[in-house]
């Protein structure tokens, strides 16, 4: 069955770039997925009073911001349509408007109707960061962060960050499509990041995957003084992996304060495509 991917596009206050939209289409084409792109326009309520209308023209400022948001969305969707036609993939587009504080929740709600979400990552873009966290922790579907890079490589070698936890197991289940099509799988266990309930957890998962006919190996590494996210990504890259599968640790209502170390590090600086599942 064909994968149906969802692409939420930020339009306010910092819109996605043209390159971000192109990257997502390229990734969808690479995995043979259809794509639904949704531009999230901002709806700003008019809470001005008489004085602010006279001094600042608050209603005019609101209209200007909403118009810019809609135009950014239309532009990004036009790019998606153009790139999808060139890549010969099925793509649909739509636009919704929501208050600024609800844009992320709106994206998460729409993401629940698709197999996975694609977030084209842009360093320093707070709108994309907000969207990513909302979709990862609120959609109930796997989310793939796509780093900015000239070309998206084919997914042939997949890395799995494994600690035997519930969220790691959920991520493995959500990544079944990619694992079954991978030529190699590296199950990465970081030994010194936190106490592991099972010292052989990585080998146990690798064995289970091999029993299913997949080419999996266990990789045991130590982080030493390196951040856990850097250790996982660097190990995956050294192994030649093009996708890292990992569980996303955090709480949707307080995600800014309680993101797990590995999740925070990867969301802040993805160095390869990362499938996060919560």
Secondary structure, 3 states (H helix, E strand, C coil): CCCEEEEEEECCCCCCCHHHHHHHHHHHHHCCCEEEEEEEEECCCCCCCHHHHHHHCHHHHHHHHHHHHHHHHHHHHHHHHHHHHHHCCCEEEEEEEECHHHHHHHHHHHHCCCCEEEEECCCCCHHHHHHHHHHHHHCCCEEEEECCCCCCCCCCEEEEECCCCHHHHHHHHHCHHHHHHCCEEEEEEECCCCCCCCCCHHHHHHHHHHHCCCCEEEEEECCCCCCHHHHHHHHHHHCCCCEEEEECCCCCCCHHHHCCHHHHHHHHCCCCEEEEEC
